[in-house]
Amino acid sequence: MEGEKVNTSLVARIGGFLRGLSSTPAKPLPRREETTETSTTTGVIDYYYQLVKLERTRRAKYDDYEIMDEEYPEVSTAIDAFADNATKEQDAEGDVIEIKSKDPRVKYILDELIERVGIQEMMWDTARLMAKAGDDFDEVIVNGENDIVRLKPLKASTMYVNIDEYGRKAEGEAQ
């Protein structure tokens, strides 16, 4: 393994995690009695702490995915192979996406949108990001006539999901 870099920090974290699975669980902290004076404040603080903790955890995962992709050629090759396989099925014109509709107008509109936005060219990168991180985010950019003109890739580590106290998507969020 001459010339290969090994991320000892990542290896140590994985090892620590695996060792932690076999150890006995920690004792739960004693529950504090709530009073009317502290319950509202504590609830807000707890909610904020959970939100910040969740965001820190998501960012750490994305950082780990990036490290694995950059420093481990086996992982990078596997992700590339997934993207290749996910986008290799092509129609007669060599496109990854084929629109089929009984209504020729619908087919024309969607084909024109795919061409204008360049979705065919984005498919391999999208498939690779999905294999690497499990999600991909794009912002829809429209012009003054409300026509979609492009998709702007967004960094997944900067995104967050609005969830309620039970872990469900907040009302008004896309399901």
C-alpha positions in Angstrom: 0.0 0.0 0.0 2.8 2.3 -0.9 1.8 5.9 -1.6 -1.8 5.5 -0.1 -2.9 7.8 2.6 -4.8 6.3 5.5 -7.1 8.5 7.5 -6.3 7.3 11.0 -8.9 9.6 12.5 -11.7 8.0 10.6 -10.4 4.5 11.3 -10.1 5.3 15.0 -13.7 6.7 15.1 -15.0 3.5 13.4 -13.1 1.3 15.8 -14.3 3.3 18.8 -17.9 3.0 17.5 -17.6 -0.7 17.1 -16.1 -1.2 20.5 -18.9 1.0 22.0 -21.5 -1.4 20.5 -20.2 -4.3 22.6 -19.9 -2.4 25.9 -22.6 -2.1 28.4 -25.0 0.8 27.9 -24.5 3.9 30.1 -26.9 4.5 33.0 -29.7 7.0 32.1 -29.5 10.3 33.7 -32.1 10.9 36.5 -35.2 12.8 35.2 -35.5 16.3 36.5 -38.9 17.4 37.8 -40.4 20.1 35.6 -42.0 23.2 37.0 -44.1 25.8 35.3 -41.1 28.1 35.7 -38.7 25.9 33.8 -40.8 23.7 31.5 -41.2 26.2 28.6 -37.7 27.4 28.7 -36.3 23.9 29.0 -38.5 22.7 26.1 -37.2 25.5 23.8 -33.6 24.8 24.9 -34.0 21.1 24.4 -35.5 21.5 21.0 -32.7 23.9 20.0 -30.1 21.5 21.3 -31.6 18.6 19.4 -31.7 20.6 16.2 -28.1 21.7 16.5 -27.0 18.2 17.5 -28.8 16.8 14.4 -27.2 19.3 12.1 -23.8 18.6 13.5 -24.3 14.9 13.0 -25.5 15.3 9.4 -22.5 17.5 8.6 -20.1 15.0 10.2 -21.6 12.2 8.1 -21.2 14.2 4.9 -17.6 15.0 5.9 -17.0 11.3 6.4 -18.6 10.4 3.0 -16.2 13.0 1.4 -13.2 11.5 3.1 -14.1 8.0 2.1 -14.6 9.1 -1.5 -11.3 11.0 -1.7 -9.0 8.8 0.3 -10.2 5.2 -0.4 -10.0 4.3 -4.0 -12.2 1.2 -3.5 -15.1 3.3 -2.2 -14.7 5.8 -5.0 -14.6 3.0 -7.7 -17.7 1.4 -6.2 -19.6 4.7 -6.3 -18.5 5.3 -9.9 -19.7 1.8 -10.8 -23.1 2.4 -9.2 -23.5 5.7 -11.2 -22.4 3.9 -14.4 -24.9 1.1 -13.9 -27.7 3.5 -12.9 -27.3 5.6 -16.0 -26.3 3.0 -18.6 -29.8 2.2 -19.8 -30.3 4.4 -22.8 -33.0 4.8 -25.4 -32.4 4.7 -29.1 -31.2 8.4 -29.1 -28.6 7.7 -26.3 -30.6 9.4 -23.6 -30.8 8.1 -20.0 -34.3 9.5 -19.5 -37.1 8.6 -22.0 -40.5 10.2 -21.8 -43.5 8.1 -22.8 -46.9 9.6 -22.9 -50.1 9.0 -24.8 -50.4 12.8 -25.2 -47.8 14.1 -27.7 -48.0 17.6 -26.2 -47.0 16.3 -22.7 -44.1 14.4 -24.3 -43.0 17.5 -26.2 -43.1 19.8 -23.2 -41.2 17.4 -21.0 -38.6 16.6 -23.7 -38.1 20.3 -24.2 -37.7 20.9 -20.4 -35.1 18.1 -20.1 -33.2 19.5 -23.1 -33.3 23.2 -21.8 -32.3 22.3 -18.2 -29.7 19.7 -19.3 -31.0 16.9 -17.1 -29.5 14.2 -19.3 -26.0 15.5 -18.7 -26.7 15.8 -14.9 -27.9 12.2 -14.4 -24.5 10.6 -13.8 -23.5 13.2 -11.2 -26.8 12.9 -9.5 -26.6 9.1 -9.4 -23.1 9.3 -8.0 -24.1 11.7 -5.3 -27.1 9.5 -4.4 -24.8 6.5 -4.0 -22.3 8.5 -2.0 -24.5 10.4 0.4 -28.0 9.1 -0.1 -29.4 12.3 -1.3 -29.0 15.2 -3.7 -30.4 18.7 -3.6 -31.0 21.1 -6.5 -32.6 24.5 -6.6 -35.1 25.1 -9.4 -34.1 28.4 -11.2 -36.9 30.1 -13.1 -36.9 33.2 -15.3 -39.4 36.1 -15.4 -42.0 34.1 -17.3 -41.8 31.3 -14.7 -40.0 29.0 -17.1 -37.6 26.6 -15.5 -34.2 27.5 -16.9 -31.8 25.4 -14.9 -31.2 23.3 -11.8 -28.6 24.7 -9.4 -26.8 22.0 -7.4 -26.8 22.6 -3.6 -24.3 21.2 -1.1 -26.1 18.5 0.9 -24.3 19.4 4.1 -25.9 22.8 4.1 -29.5 21.4 3.9 -31.7 20.5 6.8 -35.1 19.0 7.2 -37.7 20.8 9.4 -39.0 18.2 11.7 -41.4 18.3 14.7 -40.7 17.0 18.2 -41.6 13.5 17.1 -39.2 13.3 14.2 -41.9 13.8 11.5 -41.5 16.3 8.8 -43.0 19.6 9.8 -46.4 20.7 8.5 -46.1 22.2 5.0 -42.9 20.3 4.1 -42.8 18.0 1.1 -43.3 14.4 2.0 
